[in-house]
C-alpha cells in the first residue's frame, strides 16, 4: 500500500500518551519497508487526521519529527514528500568513511551481524502478511527477466521484509540504513558478474532463509542468512 494510510490508527491507542510518535512510527515503518517510496506524496494533513482520529496539532508534530529525521521534506504549495533514506539523520556515516574497499567490507560485516540475528527473530515472530510479502518479493527477484537495478531494489526489499517480520522497529531502521549505504557498491560489483548465474545462486540462498522462517526454525534462519551474506560478500569481492 502506498497511500500512507495503513497500520492501526493512532486514535485507537489513546492509552499511549505520545500520539505524534505513534503516527510518526507508522509512517516511518512504511518508508523503511518500501511501502512509501522516495518521492511519494504523503496524504494530506486532513486525511491523516481523519484516519488516525487525532487533531491537526498531533499530525503536524508527527510530520515535524519525520522532517527533522530527514525522512520527509516539504515543498511549498505542493505538500509533504518522502525523502531518500540516504539523507536520513537518525543515523549518519559520512562519505569519508566509505572510500576504501575495507570500509565496505566492515559495513558488510555489520550487515551480516544485524541480519542474521534479525532472521532468527523473524522466524519466531512473523505473521501471515509477512510471509505473503516475503514470498512475493522472492518471486519477483527470481524472475528471469529482471534487470540489475530492479534486482538490487528487490533484494533489499526482501531483506527489509525480513526485518519487518522480526517485529523490531529498531532493526528495520538500522538494516535499512546500512543497506542504503551499500546499495551503490553492490550495484557496481554486480555489473562485473554473470548476472543470470548470480541471480540463480542468490535465489537458492534466499529460498533457504525463507523456508527456515516459514518453519519457525530460528537457528536455521540465522545460519541461512550468515551463509548467504558470507557468500554474497565473496561473489561481490567485498
Secondary structure as the mmCIF struct_conf table of DSSP 4:
data_model
#
loop_
_struct_conf.conf_type_id
_struct_conf.id
_struct_conf.beg_label_comp_id
_struct_conf.beg_label_asym_id
_struct_conf.beg_label_seq_id
_struct_conf.end_label_comp_id
_struct_conf.end_label_asym_id
_struct_conf.end_label_seq_id
BEND BEND1 UNK A 3 UNK A 4
BEND BEND2 UNK A 7 UNK A 8
HELX_RH_3T_P HELX_RH_3T_P1 UNK A 10 UNK A 13
TURN_TY1_P TURN_TY1_P1 UNK A 14 UNK A 15
BEND BEND3 UNK A 16 UNK A 17
HELX_RH_AL_P HELX_RH_AL_P1 UNK A 19 UNK A 32
TURN_TY1_P TURN_TY1_P2 UNK A 33 UNK A 34
BEND BEND4 UNK A 35 UNK A 36
TURN_TY1_P TURN_TY1_P3 UNK A 38 UNK A 39
HELX_LH_PP_P HELX_LH_PP_P1 UNK A 40 UNK A 40
STRN STRN1 UNK A 41 UNK A 41
HELX_LH_PP_P HELX_LH_PP_P2 UNK A 42 UNK A 44
HELX_RH_AL_P HELX_RH_AL_P2 UNK A 45 UNK A 52
TURN_TY1_P TURN_TY1_P4 UNK A 53 UNK A 53
HELX_RH_AL_P HELX_RH_AL_P3 UNK A 56 UNK A 68
TURN_TY1_P TURN_TY1_P5 UNK A 69 UNK A 70
BEND BEND5 UNK A 71 UNK A 71
STRN STRN2 UNK A 72 UNK A 75
TURN_TY1_P TURN_TY1_P6 UNK A 76 UNK A 78
STRN STRN3 UNK A 79 UNK A 82
HELX_LH_PP_P HELX_LH_PP_P3 UNK A 83 UNK A 84
HELX_RH_3T_P HELX_RH_3T_P2 UNK A 85 UNK A 87
BEND BEND6 UNK A 89 UNK A 91
HELX_RH_3T_P HELX_RH_3T_P3 UNK A 95 UNK A 97
BEND BEND7 UNK A 98 UNK A 100
HELX_RH_AL_P HELX_RH_AL_P4 UNK A 101 UNK A 125
HELX_RH_AL_P HELX_RH_AL_P5 UNK A 128 UNK A 141
TURN_TY1_P TURN_TY1_P7 UNK A 142 UNK A 142
TURN_TY1_P TURN_TY1_P8 UNK A 144 UNK A 145
HELX_RH_AL_P HELX_RH_AL_P6 UNK A 148 UNK A 165
TURN_TY1_P TURN_TY1_P9 UNK A 166 UNK A 167
HELX_RH_AL_P HELX_RH_AL_P7 UNK A 169 UNK A 190
TURN_TY1_P TURN_TY1_P10 UNK A 191 UNK A 192
BEND BEND8 UNK A 193 UNK A 193
HELX_RH_AL_P HELX_RH_AL_P8 UNK A 195 UNK A 214
TURN_TY1_P TURN_TY1_P11 UNK A 215 UNK A 216
HELX_RH_AL_P HELX_RH_AL_P9 UNK A 218 UNK A 236
TURN_TY1_P TURN_TY1_P12 UNK A 237 UNK A 237
#
